[in-house]
Amino acid sequence: MNAIDDSTFRGFRDLIIVYILLDTMVRCSELINIKRDKMDLVAGTVQLEAHELGISIDFTTYLY
């Protein structure tokens, strides 16, 4: 199995998806239903709705 090539857009996207899945234990269906208005790329956060509780996930640590 090869490592994810994060030098490409697709690879970087896949890496972020894997990190979010592993770090938050969010369901795949919840992850694919995230809307753009729940993402703040400037602040580096994704707003996940978990059982009616808002949880803010910081993914900026993965960008550097």
C-alpha positions as CSV (number, residue, x, y, z in Angstrom):
1,M,0.0,0.0,0.0
2,N,1.4,3.4,-0.9
3,A,1.3,6.5,1.2
4,I,-0.9,9.4,0.3
5,D,0.9,11.9,-2.0
6,D,0.0,15.2,-0.4
7,S,1.9,17.2,-3.0
8,T,-1.2,17.0,-5.2
9,F,-4.7,18.5,-4.6
10,R,-6.3,15.0,-4.5
11,G,-3.7,13.6,-2.2
12,F,-3.9,16.6,0.2
13,R,-7.7,16.3,0.2
14,D,-7.5,12.6,0.9
15,L,-5.1,13.2,3.7
16,I,-7.3,15.8,5.4
17,I,-10.3,13.4,5.1
18,V,-8.2,10.6,6.8
19,Y,-7.1,13.0,9.6
20,I,-10.6,14.2,10.2
21,L,-12.0,10.6,10.3
22,L,-9.3,9.4,12.7
23,D,-9.2,12.5,15.0
24,T,-12.9,13.0,15.4
25,M,-14.3,9.5,15.0
26,V,-17.0,11.1,12.8
27,R,-19.0,8.8,10.6
28,C,-18.2,8.7,6.9
29,S,-21.7,9.8,6.1
30,E,-21.4,12.8,8.5
31,L,-18.1,13.7,6.8
32,I,-19.4,13.7,3.3
33,N,-22.4,15.8,4.4
34,I,-20.3,18.7,5.6
35,K,-21.4,21.8,3.8
36,R,-19.1,24.6,2.6
37,D,-20.7,27.1,5.1
38,K,-19.5,24.8,7.9
39,M,-15.9,25.2,6.8
40,D,-13.7,28.2,7.6
41,L,-10.5,27.9,5.7
42,V,-9.1,31.2,7.0
43,A,-9.5,30.1,10.7
44,G,-8.7,26.5,9.8
45,T,-11.8,25.0,11.3
46,V,-14.6,22.6,10.3
47,Q,-17.9,22.8,12.2
48,L,-19.2,19.2,12.8
49,E,-22.7,18.6,14.1
50,A,-22.5,15.7,16.6
51,H,-25.9,14.7,18.0
52,E,-27.1,18.3,18.0
53,L,-23.9,19.6,19.7
54,G,-21.6,21.9,17.7
55,I,-18.0,20.8,17.8
56,S,-15.3,22.9,16.2
57,I,-12.4,20.9,14.8
58,D,-9.1,22.7,14.2
59,F,-7.3,21.2,11.2
60,T,-4.6,23.9,10.8
61,T,-2.0,21.6,12.5
62,Y,-2.2,19.3,9.4
63,L,-1.5,22.1,6.9
64,Y,2.0,22.7,8.1
